[in-house]
């Protein structure tokens, strides 16, 4: 039995998710934006179930990146949660964390 840990968004990641929603709604309509954001939230839930599924970004392996649609979730495995630090578009360079 695998015990899931909760997934939390940093303030910055929450702001980025909101901007993604607003831009998606502007370009594709609210219904499609809802579908896209719900899929990102599904990826975040999966990270709580399988926190080491993303590719390690540092030597200790606690900061990782996972693909999610046209975006990548940069997250840190903490003792009690998976914290999503950033949500960046696939075309963006990965930021220094």
C-alpha positions in Angstrom: 0.0 0.0 0.0 1.4 3.4 -1.1 0.5 6.3 1.2 0.1 9.5 -0.7 1.5 12.7 0.8 -0.3 16.0 0.2 0.7 18.4 -2.6 1.0 22.1 -1.9 1.6 25.1 -4.1 4.1 27.8 -3.3 2.7 31.4 -3.5 4.5 31.8 -6.8 3.2 28.6 -8.3 -0.3 29.5 -7.3 0.1 32.8 -9.0 1.5 31.1 -12.1 -1.4 28.6 -12.2 -3.9 31.5 -12.0 -2.2 33.3 -14.9 -2.2 30.1 -16.9 -5.9 29.8 -16.3 -6.6 33.4 -17.3 -4.5 33.2 -20.5 -6.1 29.8 -21.4 -9.6 31.2 -20.8 -8.8 34.3 -23.0 -7.4 32.2 -25.8 -9.5 29.0 -25.7 -12.6 29.8 -23.5 -13.4 29.1 -19.9 -14.5 25.5 -20.4 -11.1 24.5 -22.0 -9.2 26.5 -19.4 -11.1 24.5 -16.7 -10.2 21.2 -18.4 -6.5 22.2 -18.7 -6.2 23.4 -15.1 -7.9 20.3 -13.8 -5.4 18.2 -15.7 -2.5 20.1 -14.1 -4.1 19.5 -10.7 -4.3 15.8 -11.6 -0.6 15.8 -12.2 0.0 17.4 -8.8 -2.1 14.7 -7.1 -0.1 12.0 -8.9 3.1 13.6 -7.6 1.7 13.1 -4.1 1.3 9.4 -4.9 4.7 9.1 -6.7 6.9 12.0 -5.5 10.1 10.6 -7.1 8.5 10.2 -10.6 9.9 13.5 -11.9 13.5 14.0 -13.1 15.9 15.2 -10.4 17.2 18.8 -10.9 19.8 18.7 -8.2 22.3 16.2 -6.8 20.3 15.5 -3.6 17.2 14.7 -5.8 14.8 16.6 -3.6 14.0 19.2 -6.4 12.4 17.6 -9.4 10.6 18.5 -12.6 7.6 16.7 -14.1 5.9 17.3 -17.4 2.2 18.4 -17.3 0.6 19.3 -20.6 2.4 22.3 -22.2 4.0 23.0 -18.8 6.5 21.6 -16.4 6.0 21.4 -12.6 9.1 22.1 -10.6 8.7 20.7 -7.1 10.5 19.9 -3.9 10.0 16.7 -1.9 9.6 17.7 1.7 9.1 15.6 4.8 5.3 16.0 4.9 4.4 17.2 1.4 5.4 17.7 -2.2 5.7 21.5 -2.7 5.2 22.8 -6.3 7.7 25.7 -6.5 7.1 26.8 -10.1 5.0 26.1 -13.1 6.8 27.0 -16.3 5.9 26.6 -20.0 7.8 23.9 -21.9 9.4 26.6 -24.1 10.8 28.4 -21.1 14.3 27.6 -19.8 14.1 26.0 -16.4 14.8 28.6 -13.7 17.5 28.3 -11.1 16.0 26.9 -7.9 
